Amino acid sequence: MTDTQVEAALLLAGIDGTGIDGIRFSFHNEDGFASDTVVTPNIVFEARSTLRTGGDVTPGPDTRRRTPTPPA
């Protein structure tokens, strides 16, 4: 789903998406699931470039934090 589709689905359910902190998957089948049923939710996350409270995020492990001093 696109961001717009998610926002529309939340609005239809009467949910304001600004206060969401996580997700939960609930799978239901009135007849029950077979013992070998495997369910794998497929979700994709996109990191923000700023924190919700404002300001920059902490650099990750692949981000150089300082310029190394060249050997003498």
Secondary structure, 3 states (H helix, E strand, C coil): CCHHHHHHHHHHCCCCHHHCCCCCCCCCCCCCCCCCCCCCCCCCCCCCCECCCCCECCCCCCCCCCCCCCCC
